[in-house]
Structures are given as structure tokens and as C-alpha cells.
Amino acid sequence: MTTESPQWVKSSYSNNGGSCVEWAPSNASATGVVPVRDSKQVSGPVLNVPVGAFASFVAGVKAGEFGTV
């Protein structure tokens, strides 16, 4: 297990209108999870998504499976 602090990355799909999602891929291979949070509430809750589920979600976003806003 790693004790490093996550290196947060803002989603390229987040716009400047406040809909900001961040993820921390840096420890995913060591921990098996991808932390995800709301960048407007950095001290708020973090969702720990299993790597496989996160990869499936990203593939679905790229394929347009969730529509557009």
C-alpha cells in the first residue's frame, strides 16, 4: 500500500462553468482504485472507484454512451 498523497487531475470534460471533477490516477496501479472528487469541495468526500469500473466509465464517456448536456 502507498502512503503518497494523490496527485489530482481535473477532467478534460469539465468546463469552466463549475462542473469540475478531479481524479487521481497516480496511485491506481498500486492501490487498484481511482479516487474521484468534486474540485469545488476538495476537503469533501472522495469516491474510490475500482480501476476496471473507472476504465469502463471512461470508455463509455468517450463513446458517447451517456449523451450530452
C-alpha positions in Angstrom: 0.0 0.0 0.0 1.2 3.5 -0.8 1.1 6.5 1.6 1.7 9.1 -1.1 -0.8 11.9 -1.4 -2.9 11.7 -4.5 -1.9 13.9 -7.5 -5.3 15.3 -8.5 -6.0 15.9 -12.2 -9.0 17.9 -13.5 -11.2 16.1 -16.0 -10.8 17.4 -19.6 -14.6 17.1 -19.8 -15.1 19.7 -17.0 -16.0 23.1 -18.3 -15.3 26.5 -16.7 -18.9 26.7 -15.5 -18.2 25.0 -12.2 -18.9 21.3 -13.2 -15.4 20.1 -12.2 -14.5 16.5 -11.5 -11.0 15.6 -10.5 -9.4 12.1 -10.4 -6.1 10.9 -9.0 -4.5 8.3 -11.3 -1.1 8.3 -9.8 -1.6 5.5 -7.2 -4.2 3.5 -9.2 -1.8 0.7 -10.2 -0.6 0.2 -6.6 -4.0 0.5 -4.9 -6.4 -0.8 -7.5 -8.7 2.2 -7.1 -9.0 5.6 -8.7 -10.0 8.4 -6.3 -12.6 10.8 -7.7 -13.7 14.1 -6.1 -15.6 17.4 -6.7 -12.9 20.0 -7.2 -15.1 22.7 -5.7 -15.1 20.7 -2.4 -11.5 19.4 -2.1 -12.0 18.6 1.6 -15.3 16.8 0.8 -15.8 13.1 0.2 -13.7 11.1 -2.2 -15.1 8.2 -4.2 -12.7 5.2 -4.6 -13.7 3.6 -7.8 -12.1 0.2 -8.8 -9.7 0.6 -11.7 -11.8 -1.7 -14.0 -15.0 0.2 -13.4 -13.3 3.5 -13.9 -11.8 2.3 -17.2 -15.3 1.2 -18.4 -16.8 4.5 -17.4 -14.2 6.5 -19.3 -14.6 4.3 -22.4 -18.4 4.9 -22.2 -17.9 8.7 -22.0 -15.5 8.6 -25.0 -18.1 6.5 -26.9 -20.9 9.0 -26.2 -22.9 6.4 -24.3 -24.1 9.0 -21.7 -25.3 11.7 -24.1 -24.6 15.3 -23.8 -25.8 18.1 -21.6 
